C-alpha cells in the first residue's frame, strides 16, 4: 500500500502601516461594557476605536452649516453681555 502525504503551504502576507499609540483613561465599567459591545460585533475594542476615530476625524462642518446654526439659535438671549474671562471660563 502506498501512502501519499499532501503538504500544503500557506503564505501569510502581512501589511503593516506605521501607527501611533494613544493612552486614554476611562471608567473601568465603561471599558468593560465597550469591550462587550465590540465582542458582540465580532471585533476588538481597538478595532471599534479605530472605526470611531476614522468617523470623528472625517467630520467637517462647513461655514453654511455654522451660520444656519447661529441663525437658528438667534432667539437665545442671556440677558447681558459676558466678559472675555467669563466666555473663556472652563
N, C-alpha and C positions, 0 to 999 in steps of 0.2 A: 504494500500500500504506500502510495506516495502522498506526502502531506505538503501542502503549499502554505506558506505564510505570506499574507499580504501585509505589507507595511505601508502605511500612509503617512506622508509627511505634510505637516501644515506649516505654512508660512504665516507668521503673525506680523502684520505691519503696524507699527505704532507711529502715529503722527503726534508730534509734540509741538506745543507753542509755549512761548515764554509767558508765564503767569506770575502775578504778584500775590503774595499772601496778605490777607487783611484779618485783623483780630477785632472782634466785636464782643461786647459784653451784653448779656440779656438775662432775664429771669429764667432760672433753670426749668421751671414748669412750662414756660413758653417754648423753650428749645425742645423739650421732650414732646410737646404737642405738635410742634412743627415737624419733628422727625417722624411722628406717626402719620401725619398728613402726607409727607413725602413718600413714606413707605407704602401708603395706600395708593399712591400714584406710580408706584414701581420705579422710584428714583431716590437718589440720596438727597440729604438736606443740602449738600454742596451744589448738586445739580439744580435743585429748586432755587437756591440763592442766585446762581448764575443766570437762570432764566429771568428772575426778578430784576437783577442788575442790568441785563440787556434791555428789558422793558423800561426801567427807570431812566437809563442813560439815553434812550431813544425819544423820550418825551420832549416835546418842544411846544412852546406857546408862541404864537405869532402876535404881532402888535394889534391886529384887529380883534383878536380874542381878548386881550387885556383891556382894550378900550371898551369893548362890549360889556365886560365885567364891571368896569368903573361906571359906565352908564347905567347898568342895572342896579348898582348899589348907591347911586347918587342920592337917593332918598334918605340914606343914613345920616343922622346929624348927632354929633356928640355933644352939642350944646356949647362948645367953646373950642378955641384953638389950643393945640398942645405945644409945649416947648420942645425943642430939639432933644433935650435929655429925656423927656417923657416918651417921645416917639422911639428913641433908641434903647429904652429900658428893657431889660430881659428878665 
